[in-house]
Amino acid sequence: MSAKNVRRVAVTGLSVVAVLATAACGGSKDAGSDSSAAALNWDQKGPITFVQGKDNNNLVQPLLNEWNKAHPDEKVTFVQLSASADEQRQKMVDNANTKGSSNFDVLYLDIVWTAEFAAKQYVHELPKDQFSTDGMLESAVKGASYFNKLYAVPGSSDGALLYYRKDLLTQAGITTAPKTWDEMKAACTKVKALPGQSGINCYGGQFQKYEGLTCNIAEIVNSAGGEFLDDQGKPQVNSEAALKGVQWMQDAFKDGTIPKAATTWMEEPSRQAFQDGKLVFLRQWPYAYSLMQAKDGSSKVAGKFDIAPLPGLTGPGVSTLGGHNLAISKTAKNLGTARDFIKWYTDEAQQKVAAQKATLAPSRESLYSDAELTKQLPYLPTLVESIKTAKPRPQVVQYNDATQAIQDATYQVIQGTSEPKASFDGLQTKLSELTK
């Protein structure tokens, strides 16, 4: 989830081809003991609630008004939580663990929470014959599944992009965006040699110690050919390939390729730095595109930049997979309405509105070639390629502990208080303990 909340980080991951199979901690049942989805009463209808974080774009309530007008006996009430992703998750967890609670029905889950909520039986397994995912991006559907069972329907997806100063690259005689880190660094050297550009910084991302750092280091490791977890879910963070990426990051901070100020950057400060003309390249989520193209004078780079896939060690890089899924809480009663609402909310028409109004990346592949959308959001063809090759963060029950360990180890390397191998040897041990 990225930007203003974890949705925009969206996001964002660690190399996992298969969902990591870990048991729930604290005595919770695992997903295998859940009652059959087909045995539930999917005919019961009536009012429900839709629960998500702060709606900064005023997208949700207008959509709910449309549904409510057409379904007066099945009204959906919007329960709006805080802008903090951690607080959103905790509220949903508290609801699931409160005896007799039934005020949360349809949950808007960050993609990385889905496995935890499935494993701990906070949400219902969804019968695939009643929840079709045809036409949805494969990566998004995998992010809504756990042990090959469907527990949610993808409402949006997301992937990171490389924003770059096309005007400056053109002036420096460079006609294409860099595909490797070495090419990016060489381009910066040429740009800095241009008149008046000696003080511009090369590359920025989100390197503050928070969820965005997990997304950034995962992309760096994956883009170097490494992975955080292998196909069997075993940690591989101190492999030779992974450490090449970590070493590149540390070297980039040491030689100034990444400015020291980036250690304090989350999404918005990094966007502002690029928007103010202080960076040649920026790793960022799609939401920033329209803000940077603003013609009201707030952006110094409007009309001067372009977007491309992230670069990697020897070729194009790998983005973290972001997005949100709609799931049905175990406390929900009117499952028939919850089902019908989810199908309606995630159909092509509503996702198109979400893309137009809130620049949410669709989970339906057809929208990436929609003529009206691509005219408004010209980055969509590049974005869909980023999403198709994106890697999710680890879908583990103890994700909060895992991401904290990743951030601790990475920040030590960035600050220069620990060498990559020592720091990531320690991370290997911690992740091994968390994924037993």
C-alpha positions in Angstrom: 0.0 0.0 0.0 1.6 3.2 -0.7 1.6 6.9 -0.1 -0.8 8.3 2.3 -1.5 4.9 3.8 -0.2 1.4 3.3 -2.7 1.0 0.4 -0.2 2.9 -1.7 2.8 1.0 -0.6 1.1 -0.9 -1.6 1.9 -1.2 -1.0 3.4 -3.1 -2.0 7.3 -7.3 -2.5 9.2 -10.2 -1.4 9.7 -13.0 -3.9 7.1 -15.6 -3.2 5.8 -17.8 -6.1 3.7 -19.8 -3.8 1.9 -18.6 -0.7 3.9 -19.3 2.4 2.3 -22.0 4.5 2.7 -21.1 8.2 0.5 -22.0 11.1 -1.3 -19.2 13.0 0.2 -18.3 16.3 -1.4 -18.0 19.7 -3.4 -21.1 19.3 -5.5 -19.9 16.4 -7.0 -22.5 14.0 -5.4 -22.8 10.6 -7.2 -22.3 7.4 -7.7 -26.0 6.8 -10.2 -26.2 9.7 -12.5 -23.6 8.3 -16.1 -24.7 7.6 -16.9 -25.3 3.9 -17.7 -22.2 2.0 -20.5 -24.0 0.2 -22.2 -24.9 3.5 -22.8 -21.3 4.4 -26.2 -19.6 3.9 -25.5 -17.5 0.8 -29.2 -16.7 0.4 -29.5 -14.4 3.4 -29.9 -10.8 2.5 -30.2 -7.5 4.3 -28.2 -4.4 5.4 -24.4 -4.7 5.6 -21.4 -2.5 6.4 -18.4 -1.8 4.2 -15.2 -1.2 6.2 -12.1 0.5 4.9 -9.5 3.2 5.8 -10.0 6.9 5.2 -11.4 7.7 1.8 -9.2 10.7 0.8 -10.7 10.8 -2.7 -14.4 10.8 -1.8 -14.8 7.7 -3.9 -16.7 5.3 -1.7 -19.8 7.0 -0.5 -21.0 8.1 -4.0 -20.6 4.5 -5.2 -22.5 3.3 -2.1 -25.3 5.8 -2.9 -25.7 4.2 -6.3 -26.0 0.7 -4.7 -28.3 1.8 -2.0 -30.7 3.5 -4.5 -31.0 0.2 -6.4 -31.1 -2.0 -3.3 -33.3 -0.1 -0.7 -33.6 -3.3 1.4 -29.9 -4.2 1.3 -28.3 -0.8 2.1 -24.6 -0.7 2.7 -23.3 1.6 5.4 -19.7 2.9 5.1 -17.6 2.4 8.2 -14.6 4.7 7.6 -11.5 3.9 9.7 -8.4 6.0 10.1 -5.8 6.8 7.4 -3.2 4.6 9.3 -3.0 1.1 7.8 -1.8 -0.3 11.2 -4.9 1.1 12.9 -7.2 -0.1 10.2 -5.9 -3.7 10.6 -6.1 -3.6 14.4 -9.8 -2.4 14.3 -10.6 -5.3 12.0 -8.8 -7.8 14.2 -10.5 -6.4 17.3 -13.9 -6.8 15.6 -13.1 -10.4 14.7 -12.0 -11.3 18.2 -14.9 -9.5 20.0 -17.6 -12.0 21.0 -20.9 -11.2 19.6 -19.5 -8.5 17.3 -21.3 -8.1 14.0 -20.8 -4.5 12.9 -18.1 -5.3 10.3 -19.3 -7.2 7.2 -17.3 -6.5 4.0 -13.6 -5.7 4.7 -11.3 -3.8 2.4 -8.0 -5.6 3.2 -4.6 -4.7 2.2 -3.3 -7.5 0.0 -0.7 -8.4 2.6 -3.3 -9.0 5.3 -5.3 -11.5 3.4 -3.3 -14.6 4.4 -3.3 -13.6 8.1 -7.1 -13.1 8.1 -7.7 -16.3 6.2 -5.4 -18.4 8.5 -6.9 -17.0 11.7 -10.4 -17.4 10.2 -11.3 -13.7 10.5 -12.9 -14.0 7.0 -14.9 -16.6 5.1 -13.5 -18.7 2.4 -15.4 -17.7 -0.8 -17.0 -20.4 -3.1 -15.4 -20.0 -6.5 -18.6 -20.9 -8.3 -20.2 -17.7 -6.8 -17.2 -15.4 -6.9 -15.7 -15.4 -10.4 -12.3 -13.9 -10.9 -12.3 -14.3 -14.7 -10.6 -11.3 -16.4 -8.7 -10.3 -13.3 -4.9 -10.0 -13.2 -3.4 -13.4 -12.1 -1.1 -11.7 -9.6 -4.0 -10.0 -8.0 -6.0 -13.2 -7.7 -3.1 -15.0 -6.1 -2.9 -12.1 -3.6 -6.5 -12.8 -2.7 -6.0 -16.5 -2.1 -4.5 -18.7 0.6 -3.5 -22.3 0.2 -5.1 -22.1 -3.3 -8.5 -21.2 -1.8 -10.2 -17.9 -2.5 -10.7 -15.7 0.6 -11.3 -12.3 -1.1 -11.9 -10.6 -4.5 -9.3 -8.2 -5.8 -10.7 -4.6 -5.7 -7.5 -2.9 -6.9 -3.9 -3.7 -7.7 -0.7 -1.6 -7.8 2.9 -1.6 -8.9 5.8 0.7 -8.6 7.1 2.8 -11.5 10.3 4.7 -12.3 9.6 8.4 -12.8 12.3 10.1 -14.7 13.2 13.6 -16.1 12.8 12.9 -19.8 13.7 16.5 -20.6 17.0 16.3 -18.9 17.9 12.9 -20.3 17.1 14.2 -23.8 19.4 17.2 -23.2 22.1 14.8 -22.2 21.7 12.8 -25.4 19.9 9.9 -23.8 16.8 8.6 -25.7 15.5 5.8 -23.5 15.0 5.2 -19.8 17.6 3.1 -18.1 17.0 -0.6 -17.7 19.8 -1.3 -15.2 21.2 0.5 -12.1 24.5 1.1 -13.9 22.7 2.7 -16.8 20.7 4.9 -14.4 23.9 6.0 -12.6 25.6 6.8 -15.9 22.6 8.8 -17.0 22.8 10.9 -13.8 26.5 11.6 -14.4 25.6 13.0 -17.8 22.7 15.0 -16.5 24.7 16.5 -13.7 27.2 17.7 -16.3 24.5 19.9 -17.9 24.6 23.6 -17.3 22.8 24.4 -14.0 22.3 20.8 -13.0 25.4 20.0 -10.9 23.4 20.0 -7.7 20.5 17.7 -8.8 20.3 14.3 -7.0 20.2 11.1 -8.9 17.7 8.6 -7.4 15.1 8.6 -4.7 12.7 6.2 -3.1 11.0 5.5 0.3 13.7 4.7 2.8 12.3 5.8 6.0 11.8 3.0 8.6 8.2 2.0 7.8 6.3 -0.3 5.5 7.6 1.6 2.4 11.1 0.5 3.3 10.0 -3.2 3.1 8.6 -2.5 -0.4 11.8 -0.8 -1.5 14.3 -3.3 -0.2 12.2 -6.2 -1.6 12.3 -4.6 -5.0 16.0 -4.1 -4.7 16.6 -7.7 -3.7 14.3 -9.1 -6.3 15.7 -6.8 -9.0 19.2 -8.3 -8.3 17.9 -11.8 -8.9 17.5 -12.6 -5.2 14.4 -13.4 -3.2 13.3 -13.2 0.4 11.5 -16.5 0.4 11.9 -19.5 -2.0 9.2 -21.6 -3.5 8.9 -23.6 -0.3 8.6 -20.5 1.8 12.1 -20.7 3.3 14.0 -17.5 3.8 16.8 -16.7 1.4 17.7 -13.2 2.4 21.4 -13.8 2.8 21.9 -15.5 -0.5 24.6 -14.2 -2.8 22.1 -12.8 -5.2 20.1 -11.0 -2.5 23.2 -9.5 -1.0 24.2 -8.1 -4.3 21.1 -6.0 -4.2 21.6 -4.9 -0.6 25.2 -4.0 -1.3 24.2 -1.9 -4.2 21.8 0.0 -2.0 24.4 0.7 0.6 26.9 1.7 -2.0 24.3 4.0 -3.6 23.9 5.9 -0.3 27.7 6.0 0.3 28.5 7.5 -3.2 25.5 9.9 -3.3 23.5 8.1 -6.0 20.7 8.1 -3.3 20.8 11.3 -1.2 21.1 10.9 2.6 17.8 12.8 2.9 16.0 9.8 1.4 16.5 8.0 4.8 13.7 10.2 6.0 11.4 9.9 3.0 8.0 8.3 2.8 5.9 8.6 -0.3 4.9 12.2 0.0 8.4 13.7 0.8 9.9 11.7 -2.1 7.2 12.9 -4.4 7.8 16.5 -3.4 11.5 16.2 -4.0 11.0 15.0 -7.6 8.2 17.4 -8.1 10.4 20.3 -7.0 13.1 19.3 -9.6 15.6 17.9 -7.1 15.8 14.3 -8.5 16.5 12.8 -11.9 14.8 9.5 -11.0 12.2 8.4 -8.5 10.7 5.1 -7.5 7.1 5.8 -6.8 3.5 4.6 -7.0 1.1 5.6 -9.8 -1.0 7.9 -7.6 1.8 10.6 -7.9 1.4 10.9 -11.7 -1.6 13.3 -11.7 -0.1 15.4 -8.9 3.2 15.8 -10.7 1.4 16.8 -13.9 -0.6 19.5 -12.2 -0.7 22.7 -14.2 -1.5 25.0 -11.2 2.2 25.8 -10.5 2.6 23.2 -7.7 4.8 21.0 -9.9 8.0 22.2 -11.5 8.2 19.0 -13.6 4.8 19.0 -15.2 5.2 18.0 -18.8 8.9 17.3 -18.3 8.9 13.7 -17.0 7.9 10.2 -18.1 7.5 6.8 -16.5 9.2 3.5 -17.1 9.6 0.1 -15.4 12.0 0.0 -12.5 15.6 -0.8 -13.4 17.5 -3.8 -12.0 21.0 -5.2 -11.7 21.3 -6.7 -15.2 17.9 -5.8 -16.7 14.4 -4.5 -15.9 13.6 -4.7 -12.2 10.8 -6.2 -10.2 8.1 -4.2 -8.4 6.4 -4.9 -5.1 2.8 -6.0 -5.6 0.2 -3.7 -4.0 -3.5 -3.5 -3.9 -6.6 -4.2 -1.8 -9.1 -7.1 -1.6 -12.7 -7.3 -0.5 -13.4 -10.1 2.0 -16.4 -11.1 4.1 -15.9 -11.0 7.8 -16.7 -14.1 9.9 -19.1 -11.8 11.9 -21.2 -11.0 8.8 -24.8 -12.3 8.8 -26.2 -11.3 5.4 -23.8 -13.2 3.2 -26.0 -13.0 0.1 -25.9 -9.2 0.1 -22.2 -9.2 0.9 -21.6 -11.5 -2.1 -23.7 -9.4 -4.5 -22.1 -6.2 -3.3 -18.6 -7.5 -3.7 -19.4 -8.7 -7.2 -20.9 -5.3 -8.1 -18.2 -3.2 -6.4 -15.4 -5.1 -8.2 -17.0 -5.2 -11.7 -15.5 -3.3 -14.6 -17.8 -0.2 -14.3 -17.0 0.5 -10.7 -13.3 -0.1 -11.1 -13.2 2.3 -14.0 -14.7 5.0 -11.8 -12.1 4.2 -9.1 -9.3 4.6 -11.6 -10.7 7.9 -13.0 -11.5 9.4 -9.6 -8.9 8.0 -7.3 -6.3 6.6 -9.7 -6.7 3.2 -8.2 -5.0 0.6 -10.4 -7.7 -1.8 -11.7 -7.6 -5.6 -11.0 -9.5 -6.2 -14.2 -7.0 -6.5 -17.1 -9.4 -5.1 -19.8 -9.3 -1.6 -18.2 -5.6 -1.2 -19.0 -6.4 -1.0 -22.7 -9.6 1.1 -22.2 -9.2 4.1 -24.6 -10.8 6.6 -22.3 -8.8 5.5 -19.3 -5.4 5.4 -21.1 -6.0 8.8 -22.5 -6.5 10.1 -18.9 -3.9 7.9 -17.4 -1.2 7.3 -20.1 1.0 5.3 -17.7 -1.5 2.3 -17.6 0.2 0.2 -20.3 3.5 0.4 -18.4 1.8 -0.1 -15.1 0.1 -3.3 -16.1 3.5 -4.8 -17.2 4.9 -3.8 -13.8 2.0 -5.5 -12.0 2.2 -8.7 -14.1 5.8 -9.2 -13.0 5.4 -7.8 -9.5 6.2 -9.9 -6.4 4.0 -9.9 -3.3 5.3 -9.2 0.2 5.3 -12.5 2.2 1.7 -13.7 2.9 2.4 -14.9 6.4 0.4 -15.0 9.6 3.1 -13.1 11.5 3.6 -10.5 8.8 3.9 -7.6 11.2 6.8 -9.2 13.0 8.4 -10.1 9.6 8.2 -6.6 8.1 9.6 -5.1 11.3 12.6 -7.4 11.2 13.1 -6.5 7.5 13.0 -2.8 8.2 15.4 -3.1 11.2 18.0 -5.0 9.1 17.7 -2.7 6.1 17.8 0.6 8.0 21.0 -0.6 9.7 22.6 -1.0 6.3 21.3 2.3 5.0 22.7 4.1 8.1 26.0 2.3 7.7 25.9 0.8 11.2 26.0 -2.7 9.8 27.4 -4.4 6.7 24.9 -6.1 4.4 26.0 -9.7 5.1 26.0 -9.3 8.9 22.7 -7.5 8.9 21.0 -9.9 6.6 22.5 -13.0 8.2 20.6 -11.8 11.3 17.5 -11.2 9.3 17.8 -14.7 7.9 17.7 -16.1 11.4 14.7 -14.0 12.5 12.7 -14.9 9.4 13.5 -18.6 9.8 12.1 -18.4 13.3 9.0 -16.6 12.1 8.3 -19.1 9.3 8.8 -22.3 11.2 
